[in-house]
Amino acid sequence: MRLEPENLTCDGELSSSEWKRREKKLLKDWKRLEKKVGRTVSEEDVEKVIFPYIDEALSDSVMRGD
C-alpha cells in the first residue's frame, strides 16, 4: 500500500522535521477532501480512486518530457 510509513518517509530517508511537515500537510489535505466530498475518506478510497489519477498524470508528464 502506498500510504504505508516506509513509503511516506521515503524508506526512512526523510529527516524527522521533513516527515512531520509532510504528515501535517497530508492530514490537512485529507480533511479538506473529506469536507469537499461530505464523508469520511478511507485509505482504500485513496488507493482505488485517487492514485489511478495521479499515476495517469505522472505518466502523461513523462510522455511529454516534463
CHARMM-style PDB file with segment names, atoms N, HN, CA, C and O in Angstrom:
ATOM      1  N   MET     1       0.846  -1.182   0.000  1.00  0.00      PROA
ATOM      2  CA  MET     1       0.000   0.000   0.000  1.00  0.00      PROA
ATOM      3  C   MET     1       0.890   1.244   0.000  1.00  0.00      PROA
ATOM      4  O   MET     1       1.902   1.283   0.700  1.00  0.00      PROA
ATOM      5  N   ARG     2       0.527   2.226  -0.758  1.00  0.00      PROA
ATOM      6  HN  ARG     2      -0.295   2.194  -1.327  1.00  0.00      PROA
ATOM      7  CA  ARG     2       1.345   3.423  -0.907  1.00  0.00      PROA
ATOM      8  C   ARG     2       1.353   4.325   0.317  1.00  0.00      PROA
ATOM      9  O   ARG     2       2.262   5.138   0.480  1.00  0.00      PROA
ATOM     10  N   LEU     3       0.356   4.192   1.172  1.00  0.00      PROA
ATOM     11  HN  LEU     3      -0.383   3.532   1.039  1.00  0.00      PROA
ATOM     12  CA  LEU     3       0.290   5.071   2.336  1.00  0.00      PROA
ATOM     13  C   LEU     3       0.980   4.484   3.563  1.00  0.00      PROA
ATOM     14  O   LEU     3       0.824   5.007   4.666  1.00  0.00      PROA
ATOM     15  N   GLU     4       1.738   3.408   3.386  1.00  0.00      PROA
ATOM     16  HN  GLU     4       1.864   2.983   2.490  1.00  0.00      PROA
ATOM     17  CA  GLU     4       2.476   2.828   4.497  1.00  0.00      PROA
ATOM     18  C   GLU     4       3.611   3.777   4.899  1.00  0.00      PROA
ATOM     19  O   GLU     4       4.132   4.512   4.060  1.00  0.00      PROA
ATOM     20  N   PRO     5       3.991   3.762   6.166  1.00  0.00      PROA
ATOM     21  CA  PRO     5       5.005   4.699   6.649  1.00  0.00      PROA
ATOM     22  C   PRO     5       6.306   4.687   5.850  1.00  0.00      PROA
ATOM     23  O   PRO     5       6.884   5.745   5.600  1.00  0.00      PROA
ATOM     24  N   GLU     6       6.773   3.509   5.449  1.00  0.00      PROA
ATOM     25  HN  GLU     6       6.304   2.650   5.652  1.00  0.00      PROA
ATOM     26  CA  GLU     6       8.044   3.486   4.712  1.00  0.00      PROA
ATOM     27  C   GLU     6       7.929   4.190   3.368  1.00  0.00      PROA
ATOM     28  O   GLU     6       8.922   4.711   2.858  1.00  0.00      PROA
ATOM     29  N   ASN     7       6.746   4.214   2.791  1.00  0.00      PROA
ATOM     30  HN  ASN     7       5.940   3.790   3.205  1.00  0.00      PROA
ATOM     31  CA  ASN     7       6.557   4.944   1.541  1.00  0.00      PROA
ATOM     32  C   ASN     7       6.470   6.446   1.786  1.00  0.00      PROA
ATOM     33  O   ASN     7       7.041   7.240   1.039  1.00  0.00      PROA
ATOM     34  N   LEU     8       5.767   6.819   2.818  1.00  0.00      PROA
ATOM     35  HN  LEU     8       5.303   6.173   3.425  1.00  0.00      PROA
ATOM     36  CA  LEU     8       5.592   8.238   3.111  1.00  0.00      PROA
ATOM     37  C   LEU     8       6.868   8.899   3.625  1.00  0.00      PROA
ATOM     38  O   LEU     8       7.025  10.115   3.515  1.00  0.00      PROA
ATOM     39  N   THR     9       7.770   8.111   4.180  1.00  0.00      PROA
ATOM     40  HN  THR     9       7.643   7.124   4.270  1.00  0.00      PROA
ATOM     41  CA  THR     9       9.021   8.676   4.692  1.00  0.00      PROA
ATOM     42  C   THR     9      10.201   8.411   3.767  1.00  0.00      PROA
ATOM     43  O   THR     9      11.354   8.601   4.154  1.00  0.00      PROA
ATOM     44  N   CYS    10       9.912   7.974   2.544  1.00  0.00      PROA
ATOM     45  HN  CYS    10       8.976   7.820   2.229  1.00  0.00      PROA
ATOM     46  CA  CYS    10      10.987   7.662   1.573  1.00  0.00      PROA
ATOM     47  C   CYS    10      11.946   6.638   2.169  1.00  0.00      PROA
ATOM     48  O   CYS    10      13.163   6.819   2.144  1.00  0.00      PROA
ATOM     49  N   ASP    11      11.372   5.550   2.711  1.00  0.00      PROA
ATOM     50  HN  ASP    11      10.383   5.403   2.731  1.00  0.00      PROA
ATOM     51  CA  ASP    11      12.152   4.465   3.333  1.00  0.00      PROA
ATOM     52  C   ASP    11      13.079   4.976   4.428  1.00  0.00      PROA
ATOM     53  O   ASP    11      14.203   4.497   4.580  1.00  0.00      PROA
ATOM     54  N   GLY    12      12.598   5.945   5.179  1.00  0.00      PROA
ATOM     55  HN  GLY    12      11.686   6.335   5.055  1.00  0.00      PROA
ATOM     56  CA  GLY    12      13.358   6.470   6.310  1.00  0.00      PROA
ATOM     57  C   GLY    12      14.411   7.495   5.947  1.00  0.00      PROA
ATOM     58  O   GLY    12      15.197   7.899   6.803  1.00  0.00      PROA
ATOM     59  N   GLU    13      14.443   7.919   4.710  1.00  0.00      PROA
ATOM     60  HN  GLU    13      13.804   7.590   4.014  1.00  0.00      PROA
ATOM     61  CA  GLU    13      15.449   8.885   4.263  1.00  0.00      PROA
ATOM     62  C   GLU    13      15.126  10.323   4.674  1.00  0.00      PROA
ATOM     63  O   GLU    13      16.023  11.166   4.709  1.00  0.00      PROA
ATOM     64  N   LEU    14      13.873  10.612   4.982  1.00  0.00      PROA
ATOM     65  HN  LEU    14      13.145   9.928   4.953  1.00  0.00      PROA
ATOM     66  CA  LEU    14      13.498  11.974   5.367  1.00  0.00      PROA
ATOM     67  C   LEU    14      13.895  12.264   6.805  1.00  0.00      PROA
ATOM     68  O   LEU    14      13.874  11.376   7.658  1.00  0.00      PROA
ATOM     69  N   SER    15      14.252  13.497   7.060  1.00  0.00      PROA
ATOM     70  HN  SER    15      14.269  14.218   6.367  1.00  0.00      PROA
ATOM     71  CA  SER    15      14.506  13.907   8.441  1.00  0.00      PROA
ATOM     72  C   SER    15      13.178  13.923   9.186  1.00  0.00      PROA
ATOM     73  O   SER    15      12.112  13.973   8.571  1.00  0.00      PROA
ATOM     74  N   SER    16      13.247  13.881  10.493  1.00  0.00      PROA
ATOM     75  HN  SER    16      14.113  13.840  10.992  1.00  0.00      PROA
ATOM     76  CA  SER    16      12.004  13.873  11.268  1.00  0.00      PROA
ATOM     77  C   SER    16      11.219  15.164  11.059  1.00  0.00      PROA
ATOM     78  O   SER    16       9.989  15.137  11.049  1.00  0.00      PROA
ATOM     79  N   SER    17      11.896  16.278  10.894  1.00  0.00      PROA
ATOM     80  HN  SER    17      12.896  16.300  10.902  1.00  0.00      PROA
ATOM     81  CA  SER    17      11.177  17.540  10.681  1.00  0.00      PROA
ATOM     82  C   SER    17      10.487  17.554   9.316  1.00  0.00      PROA
ATOM     83  O   SER    17       9.369  18.056   9.192  1.00  0.00      PROA
ATOM     84  N   GLU    18      11.146  17.007   8.294  1.00  0.00      PROA
ATOM     85  HN  GLU    18      12.054  16.600   8.395  1.00  0.00      PROA
ATOM     86  CA  GLU    18      10.526  16.939   6.968  1.00  0.00      PROA
ATOM     87  C   GLU    18       9.342  15.974   6.986  1.00  0.00      PROA
ATOM     88  O   GLU    18       8.307  16.249   6.379  1.00  0.00      PROA
ATOM     89  N   TRP    19       9.489  14.853   7.674  1.00  0.00      PROA
ATOM     90  HN  TRP    19      10.329  14.629   8.166  1.00  0.00      PROA
ATOM     91  CA  TRP    19       8.396  13.894   7.780  1.00  0.00      PROA
ATOM     92  C   TRP    19       7.194  14.533   8.481  1.00  0.00      PROA
ATOM     93  O   TRP    19       6.059  14.367   8.035  1.00  0.00      PROA
ATOM     94  N   LYS    20       7.435  15.258   9.568  1.00  0.00      PROA
ATOM     95  HN  LYS    20       8.357  15.393   9.930  1.00  0.00      PROA
ATOM     96  CA  LYS    20       6.345  15.922  10.294  1.00  0.00      PROA
ATOM     97  C   LYS    20       5.664  16.970   9.415  1.00  0.00      PROA
ATOM     98  O   LYS    20       4.441  17.103   9.453  1.00  0.00      PROA
ATOM     99  N   ARG    21       6.436  17.714   8.626  1.00  0.00      PROA
ATOM    100  HN  ARG    21       7.429  17.606   8.594  1.00  0.00      PROA
ATOM    101  CA  ARG    21       5.867  18.709   7.722  1.00  0.00      PROA
ATOM    102  C   ARG    21       4.962  18.024   6.688  1.00  0.00      PROA
ATOM    103  O   ARG    21       3.853  18.487   6.423  1.00  0.00      PROA
ATOM    104  N   ARG    22       5.440  16.935   6.117  1.00  0.00      PROA
ATOM    105  HN  ARG    22       6.341  16.559   6.332  1.00  0.00      PROA
ATOM    106  CA  ARG    22       4.645  16.212   5.117  1.00  0.00      PROA
ATOM    107  C   ARG    22       3.398  15.594   5.737  1.00  0.00      PROA
ATOM    108  O   ARG    22       2.320  15.616   5.142  1.00  0.00      PROA
ATOM    109  N   GLU    23       3.554  15.040   6.942  1.00  0.00      PROA
ATOM    110  HN  GLU    23       4.429  15.022   7.426  1.00  0.00      PROA
ATOM    111  CA  GLU    23       2.421  14.439   7.634  1.00  0.00      PROA
ATOM    112  C   GLU    23       1.335  15.488   7.887  1.00  0.00      PROA
ATOM    113  O   GLU    23       0.152  15.238   7.657  1.00  0.00      PROA
ATOM    114  N   LYS    24       1.753  16.661   8.362  1.00  0.00      PROA
ATOM    115  HN  LYS    24       2.714  16.864   8.549  1.00  0.00      PROA
ATOM    116  CA  LYS    24       0.806  17.747   8.654  1.00  0.00      PROA
ATOM    117  C   LYS    24       0.054  18.162   7.394  1.00  0.00      PROA
ATOM    118  O   LYS    24      -1.160  18.361   7.431  1.00  0.00      PROA
ATOM    119  N   LYS    25       0.778  18.295   6.267  1.00  0.00      PROA
ATOM    120  HN  LYS    25       1.764  18.133   6.237  1.00  0.00      PROA
ATOM    121  CA  LYS    25       0.145  18.676   5.006  1.00  0.00      PROA
ATOM    122  C   LYS    25      -0.807  17.593   4.519  1.00  0.00      PROA
ATOM    123  O   LYS    25      -1.913  17.891   4.067  1.00  0.00      PROA
ATOM    124  N   LEU    26      -0.383  16.341   4.608  1.00  0.00      PROA
ATOM    125  HN  LEU    26       0.515  16.098   4.974  1.00  0.00      PROA
ATOM    126  CA  LEU    26      -1.237  15.232   4.177  1.00  0.00      PROA
ATOM    127  C   LEU    26      -2.530  15.193   4.971  1.00  0.00      PROA
ATOM    128  O   LEU    26      -3.608  15.041   4.396  1.00  0.00      PROA
ATOM    129  N   LEU    27      -2.432  15.330   6.293  1.00  0.00      PROA
ATOM    130  HN  LEU    27      -1.557  15.454   6.760  1.00  0.00      PROA
ATOM    131  CA  LEU    27      -3.637  15.298   7.123  1.00  0.00      PROA
ATOM    132  C   LEU    27      -4.547  16.490   6.835  1.00  0.00      PROA
ATOM    133  O   LEU    27      -5.770  16.348   6.822  1.00  0.00      PROA
ATOM    134  N   LYS    28      -3.959  17.660   6.604  1.00  0.00      PROA
ATOM    135  HN  LYS    28      -2.966  17.775   6.615  1.00  0.00      PROA
ATOM    136  CA  LYS    28      -4.745  18.846   6.270  1.00  0.00      PROA
ATOM    137  C   LYS    28      -5.470  18.640   4.931  1.00  0.00      PROA
ATOM    138  O   LYS    28      -6.662  18.925   4.813  1.00  0.00      PROA
ATOM    139  N   ASP    29      -4.742  18.146   3.932  1.00  0.00      PROA
ATOM    140  HN  ASP    29      -3.774  17.915   4.028  1.00  0.00      PROA
ATOM    141  CA  ASP    29      -5.353  17.889   2.617  1.00  0.00      PROA
ATOM    142  C   ASP    29      -6.431  16.819   2.704  1.00  0.00      PROA
ATOM    143  O   ASP    29      -7.461  16.918   2.036  1.00  0.00      PROA
ATOM    144  N   TRP    30      -6.198  15.795   3.526  1.00  0.00      PROA
ATOM    145  HN  TRP    30      -5.362  15.715   4.068  1.00  0.00      PROA
ATOM    146  CA  TRP    30      -7.170  14.710   3.696  1.00  0.00      PROA
ATOM    147  C   TRP    30      -8.465  15.269   4.284  1.00  0.00      PROA
ATOM    148  O   TRP    30      -9.554  14.935   3.815  1.00  0.00      PROA
ATOM    149  N   LYS    31      -8.354  16.107   5.296  1.00  0.00      PROA
ATOM    150  HN  LYS    31      -7.470  16.378   5.677  1.00  0.00      PROA
ATOM    151  CA  LYS    31      -9.541  16.720   5.915  1.00  0.00      PROA
ATOM    152  C   LYS    31     -10.285  17.602   4.906  1.00  0.00      PROA
ATOM    153  O   LYS    31     -11.516  17.604   4.877  1.00  0.00      PROA
ATOM    154  N   ARG    32      -9.549  18.344   4.085  1.00  0.00      PROA
ATOM    155  HN  ARG    32      -8.549  18.342   4.108  1.00  0.00      PROA
ATOM    156  CA  ARG    32     -10.182  19.173   3.048  1.00  0.00      PROA
ATOM    157  C   ARG    32     -10.936  18.294   2.053  1.00  0.00      PROA
ATOM    158  O   ARG    32     -12.039  18.640   1.630  1.00  0.00      PROA
ATOM    159  N   LEU    33     -10.350  17.164   1.681  1.00  0.00      PROA
ATOM    160  HN  LEU    33      -9.454  16.883   2.025  1.00  0.00      PROA
ATOM    161  CA  LEU    33     -11.017  16.235   0.771  1.00  0.00      PROA
ATOM    162  C   LEU    33     -12.300  15.699   1.391  1.00  0.00      PROA
ATOM    163  O   LEU    33     -13.337  15.653   0.730  1.00  0.00      PROA
ATOM    164  N   GLU    34     -12.236  15.293   2.657  1.00  0.00      PROA
ATOM    165  HN  GLU    34     -11.393  15.331   3.194  1.00  0.00      PROA
ATOM    166  CA  GLU    34     -13.426  14.778   3.327  1.00  0.00      PROA
ATOM    167  C   GLU    34     -14.521  15.847   3.402  1.00  0.00      PROA
ATOM    168  O   GLU    34     -15.699  15.541   3.212  1.00  0.00      PROA
ATOM    169  N   LYS    35     -14.148  17.067   3.671  1.00  0.00      PROA
ATOM    170  HN  LYS    35     -13.192  17.316   3.825  1.00  0.00      PROA
ATOM    171  CA  LYS    35     -15.125  18.155   3.723  1.00  0.00      PROA
ATOM    172  C   LYS    35     -15.747  18.363   2.346  1.00  0.00      PROA
ATOM    173  O   LYS    35     -16.954  18.574   2.230  1.00  0.00      PROA
ATOM    174  N   LYS    36     -14.921  18.304   1.309  1.00  0.00      PROA
ATOM    175  HN  LYS    36     -13.940  18.133   1.403  1.00  0.00      PROA
ATOM    176  CA  LYS    36     -15.414  18.528  -0.053  1.00  0.00      PROA
ATOM    177  C   LYS    36     -16.391  17.437  -0.499  1.00  0.00      PROA
ATOM    178  O   LYS    36     -17.413  17.736  -1.117  1.00  0.00      PROA
ATOM    179  N   VAL    37     -16.079  16.167  -0.186  1.00  0.00      PROA
ATOM    180  HN  VAL    37     -15.248  15.924   0.316  1.00  0.00      PROA
ATOM    181  CA  VAL    37     -16.957  15.072  -0.616  1.00  0.00      PROA
ATOM    182  C   VAL    37     -18.073  14.792   0.387  1.00  0.00      PROA
ATOM    183  O   VAL    37     -19.006  14.047   0.087  1.00  0.00      PROA
ATOM    184  N   GLY    38     -17.983  15.382   1.567  1.00  0.00      PROA
ATOM    185  HN  GLY    38     -17.225  15.987   1.811  1.00  0.00      PROA
ATOM    186  CA  GLY    38     -19.058  15.256   2.548  1.00  0.00      PROA
ATOM    187  C   GLY    38     -19.121  13.923   3.259  1.00  0.00      PROA
ATOM    188  O   GLY    38     -20.182  13.516   3.733  1.00  0.00      PROA
ATOM    189  N   ARG    39     -17.980  13.233   3.337  1.00  0.00      PROA
ATOM    190  HN  ARG    39     -17.118  13.563   2.952  1.00  0.00      PROA
ATOM    191  CA  ARG    39     -17.945  11.957   4.052  1.00  0.00      PROA
ATOM    192  C   ARG    39     -16.511  11.614   4.426  1.00  0.00      PROA
ATOM    193  O   ARG    39     -15.562  12.245   3.960  1.00  0.00      PROA
ATOM    194  N   THR    40     -16.374  10.609   5.269  1.00  0.00      PROA
ATOM    195  HN  THR    40     -17.145  10.096   5.647  1.00  0.00      PROA
ATOM    196  CA  THR    40     -15.061  10.116   5.638  1.00  0.00      PROA
ATOM    197  C   THR    40     -14.436   9.420   4.436  1.00  0.00      PROA
ATOM    198  O   THR    40     -15.103   8.655   3.740  1.00  0.00      PROA
ATOM    199  N   VAL    41     -13.177   9.683   4.198  1.00  0.00      PROA
ATOM    200  HN  VAL    41     -12.635  10.305   4.763  1.00  0.00      PROA
ATOM    201  CA  VAL    41     -12.445   9.065   3.097  1.00  0.00      PROA
ATOM    202  C   VAL    41     -11.446   8.085   3.702  1.00  0.00      PROA
ATOM    203  O   VAL    41     -10.607   8.465   4.518  1.00  0.00      PROA
ATOM    204  N   SER    42     -11.544   6.822   3.295  1.00  0.00      PROA
ATOM    205  HN  SER    42     -12.226   6.514   2.631  1.00  0.00      PROA
ATOM    206  CA  SER    42     -10.644   5.798   3.822  1.00  0.00      PROA
ATOM    207  C   SER    42      -9.378   5.691   2.981  1.00  0.00      PROA
ATOM    208  O   SER    42      -9.315   6.218   1.871  1.00  0.00      PROA
ATOM    209  N   GLU    43      -8.370   5.007   3.518  1.00  0.00      PROA
ATOM    210  HN  GLU    43      -8.422   4.579   4.420  1.00  0.00      PROA
ATOM    211  CA  GLU    43      -7.159   4.757   2.749  1.00  0.00      PROA
ATOM    212  C   GLU    43      -7.495   3.948   1.495  1.00  0.00      PROA
ATOM    213  O   GLU    43      -6.901   4.148   0.436  1.00  0.00      PROA
ATOM    214  N   GLU    44      -8.450   3.040   1.631  1.00  0.00      PROA
ATOM    215  HN  GLU    44      -8.933   2.878   2.492  1.00  0.00      PROA
ATOM    216  CA  GLU    44      -8.874   2.232   0.477  1.00  0.00      PROA
ATOM    217  C   GLU    44      -9.458   3.125  -0.616  1.00  0.00      PROA
ATOM    218  O   GLU    44      -9.209   2.896  -1.800  1.00  0.00      PROA
ATOM    219  N   ASP    45     -10.230   4.135  -0.231  1.00  0.00      PROA
ATOM    220  HN  ASP    45     -10.433   4.321   0.731  1.00  0.00      PROA
ATOM    221  CA  ASP    45     -10.762   5.088  -1.217  1.00  0.00      PROA
ATOM    222  C   ASP    45      -9.628   5.762  -1.976  1.00  0.00      PROA
ATOM    223  O   ASP    45      -9.677   5.895  -3.199  1.00  0.00      PROA
ATOM    224  N   VAL    46      -8.620   6.178  -1.246  1.00  0.00      PROA
ATOM    225  HN  VAL    46      -8.580   6.069  -0.253  1.00  0.00      PROA
ATOM    226  CA  VAL    46      -7.486   6.862  -1.860  1.00  0.00      PROA
ATOM    227  C   VAL    46      -6.764   5.915  -2.811  1.00  0.00      PROA
ATOM    228  O   VAL    46      -6.429   6.299  -3.932  1.00  0.00      PROA
ATOM    229  N   GLU    47      -6.523   4.681  -2.374  1.00  0.00      PROA
ATOM    230  HN  GLU    47      -6.795   4.369  -1.463  1.00  0.00      PROA
ATOM    231  CA  GLU    47      -5.822   3.703  -3.207  1.00  0.00      PROA
ATOM    232  C   GLU    47      -6.586   3.411  -4.497  1.00  0.00      PROA
ATOM    233  O   GLU    47      -5.995   3.348  -5.575  1.00  0.00      PROA
ATOM    234  N   LYS    48      -7.895   3.235  -4.381  1.00  0.00      PROA
ATOM    235  HN  LYS    48      -8.376   3.287  -3.506  1.00  0.00      PROA
ATOM    236  CA  LYS    48      -8.690   2.807  -5.538  1.00  0.00      PROA
ATOM    237  C   LYS    48      -9.126   3.949  -6.450  1.00  0.00      PROA
ATOM    238  O   LYS    48      -9.290   3.750  -7.653  1.00  0.00      PROA
ATOM    239  N   VAL    49      -9.313   5.135  -5.891  1.00  0.00      PROA
ATOM    240  HN  VAL    49      -9.179   5.297  -4.914  1.00  0.00      PROA
ATOM    241  CA  VAL    49      -9.891   6.232  -6.676  1.00  0.00      PROA
ATOM    242  C   VAL    49      -8.870   7.309  -7.029  1.00  0.00      PROA
ATOM    243  O   VAL    49      -8.791   7.735  -8.182  1.00  0.00      PROA
ATOM    244  N   ILE    50      -8.107   7.742  -6.068  1.00  0.00      PROA
ATOM    245  HN  ILE    50      -8.172   7.397  -5.132  1.00  0.00      PROA
ATOM    246  CA  ILE    50      -7.231   8.889  -6.292  1.00  0.00      PROA
ATOM    247  C   ILE    50      -5.907   8.509  -6.943  1.00  0.00      PROA
ATOM    248  O   ILE    50      -5.468   9.177  -7.879  1.00  0.00      PROA
ATOM    249  N   PHE    51      -5.263   7.446  -6.463  1.00  0.00      PROA
ATOM    250  HN  PHE    51      -5.619   6.903  -5.703  1.00  0.00      PROA
ATOM    251  CA  PHE    51      -3.954   7.089  -7.011  1.00  0.00      PROA
ATOM    252  C   PHE    51      -3.975   6.804  -8.512  1.00  0.00      PROA
ATOM    253  O   PHE    51      -3.022   7.172  -9.200  1.00  0.00      PROA
ATOM    254  N   PRO    52      -5.014   6.166  -9.053  1.00  0.00      PROA
ATOM    255  CA  PRO    52      -5.007   5.974 -10.516  1.00  0.00      PROA
ATOM    256  C   PRO    52      -4.922   7.300 -11.285  1.00  0.00      PROA
ATOM    257  O   PRO    52      -4.267   7.360 -12.325  1.00  0.00      PROA
ATOM    258  N   TYR    53      -5.560   8.345 -10.800  1.00  0.00      PROA
ATOM    259  HN  TYR    53      -6.092   8.297  -9.954  1.00  0.00      PROA
ATOM    260  CA  TYR    53      -5.480   9.654 -11.455  1.00  0.00      PROA
ATOM    261  C   TYR    53      -4.072  10.231 -11.347  1.00  0.00      PROA
ATOM    262  O   TYR    53      -3.566  10.825 -12.299  1.00  0.00      PROA
ATOM    263  N   ILE    54      -3.446  10.057 -10.193  1.00  0.00      PROA
ATOM    264  HN  ILE    54      -3.857   9.574  -9.420  1.00  0.00      PROA
ATOM    265  CA  ILE    54      -2.086  10.544 -10.009  1.00  0.00      PROA
ATOM    266  C   ILE    54      -1.138   9.797 -10.943  1.00  0.00      PROA
ATOM    267  O   ILE    54      -0.285  10.401 -11.594  1.00  0.00      PROA
ATOM    268  N   ASP    55      -1.300   8.468 -11.000  1.00  0.00      PROA
ATOM    269  HN  ASP    55      -1.993   7.978 -10.472  1.00  0.00      PROA
ATOM    270  CA  ASP    55      -0.456   7.668 -11.883  1.00  0.00      PROA
ATOM    271  C   ASP    55      -0.610   8.101 -13.334  1.00  0.00      PROA
ATOM    272  O   ASP    55       0.375   8.190 -14.068  1.00  0.00      PROA
ATOM    273  N   GLU    56      -1.846   8.370 -13.747  1.00  0.00      PROA
ATOM    274  HN  GLU    56      -2.645   8.298 -13.151  1.00  0.00      PROA
ATOM    275  CA  GLU    56      -2.099   8.803 -15.121  1.00  0.00      PROA
ATOM    276  C   GLU    56      -1.445  10.160 -15.389  1.00  0.00      PROA
ATOM    277  O   GLU    56      -0.831  10.363 -16.436  1.00  0.00      PROA
ATOM    278  N   ALA    57      -1.579  11.068 -14.454  1.00  0.00      PROA
ATOM    279  HN  ALA    57      -2.078  10.903 -13.604  1.00  0.00      PROA
ATOM    280  CA  ALA    57      -0.987  12.400 -14.626  1.00  0.00      PROA
ATOM    281  C   ALA    57       0.535  12.313 -14.691  1.00  0.00      PROA
ATOM    282  O   ALA    57       1.160  12.996 -15.502  1.00  0.00      PROA
ATOM    283  N   LEU    58       1.130  11.484 -13.850  1.00  0.00      PROA
ATOM    284  HN  LEU    58       0.622  10.929 -13.191  1.00  0.00      PROA
ATOM    285  CA  LEU    58       2.580  11.322 -13.877  1.00  0.00      PROA
ATOM    286  C   LEU    58       3.037  10.689 -15.200  1.00  0.00      PROA
ATOM    287  O   LEU    58       4.045  11.090 -15.781  1.00  0.00      PROA
ATOM    288  N   SER    59       2.286   9.713 -15.648  1.00  0.00      PROA
ATOM    289  HN  SER    59       1.467   9.388 -15.175  1.00  0.00      PROA
ATOM    290  CA  SER    59       2.612   9.052 -16.913  1.00  0.00      PROA
ATOM    291  C   SER    59       2.539  10.041 -18.071  1.00  0.00      PROA
ATOM    292  O   SER    59       3.422  10.062 -18.929  1.00  0.00      PROA
ATOM    293  N   ASP    60       1.494  10.858 -18.096  1.00  0.00      PROA
ATOM    294  HN  ASP    60       0.777  10.841 -17.399  1.00  0.00      PROA
ATOM    295  CA  ASP    60       1.341  11.870 -19.129  1.00  0.00      PROA
ATOM    296  C   ASP    60       2.502  12.859 -19.087  1.00  0.00      PROA
ATOM    297  O   ASP    60       3.010  13.275 -20.129  1.00  0.00      PROA
ATOM    298  N   SER    61       2.916  13.231 -17.882  1.00  0.00      PROA
ATOM    299  HN  SER    61       2.503  12.894 -17.036  1.00  0.00      PROA
ATOM    300  CA  SER    61       4.012  14.176 -17.711  1.00  0.00      PROA
ATOM    301  C   SER    61       5.308  13.587 -18.260  1.00  0.00      PROA
ATOM    302  O   SER    61       6.076  14.293 -18.913  1.00  0.00      PROA
ATOM    303  N   VAL    62       5.557  12.327 -18.011  1.00  0.00      PROA
ATOM    304  HN  VAL    62       4.933  11.753 -17.481  1.00  0.00      PROA
ATOM    305  CA  VAL    62       6.764  11.665 -18.510  1.00  0.00      PROA
ATOM    306  C   VAL    62       6.722  11.599 -20.037  1.00  0.00      PROA
ATOM    307  O   VAL    62       7.738  11.824 -20.694  1.00  0.00      PROA
ATOM    308  N   MET    63       5.567  11.295 -20.597  1.00  0.00      PROA
ATOM    309  HN  MET    63       4.742  11.112 -20.063  1.00  0.00      PROA
ATOM    310  CA  MET    63       5.431  11.191 -22.045  1.00  0.00      PROA
ATOM    311  C   MET    63       5.690  12.548 -22.720  1.00  0.00      PROA
ATOM    312  O   MET    63       6.224  12.605 -23.828  1.00  0.00      PROA
ATOM    313  N   ARG    64       5.306  13.639 -22.039  1.00  0.00      PROA
ATOM    314  HN  ARG    64       4.872  13.593 -21.139  1.00  0.00      PROA
ATOM    315  CA  ARG    64       5.513  14.991 -22.595  1.00  0.00      PROA
ATOM    316  C   ARG    64       6.947  15.459 -22.373  1.00  0.00      PROA
ATOM    317  O   ARG    64       7.399  16.410 -23.010  1.00  0.00      PROA
ATOM    318  N   GLY    65       7.655  14.798 -21.477  1.00  0.00      PROA
ATOM    319  HN  GLY    65       7.288  14.025 -20.959  1.00  0.00      PROA
ATOM    320  CA  GLY    65       9.022  15.196 -21.183  1.00  0.00      PROA
ATOM    321  C   GLY    65       9.134  16.283 -20.138  1.00  0.00      PROA
ATOM    322  O   GLY    65      10.152  16.971 -20.061  1.00  0.00      PROA
ATOM    323  N   ASP    66       8.088  16.447 -19.325  1.00  0.00      PROA
ATOM    324  HN  ASP    66       7.261  15.889 -19.388  1.00  0.00      PROA
ATOM    325  CA  ASP    66       8.102  17.468 -18.263  1.00  0.00      PROA
ATOM    326  C   ASP    66       9.126  17.140 -17.206  1.00  0.00      PROA
ATOM    327  OT1 ASP    66       9.276  17.887 -16.239  1.00  0.00      PROA
TER     328      ASP     66
END
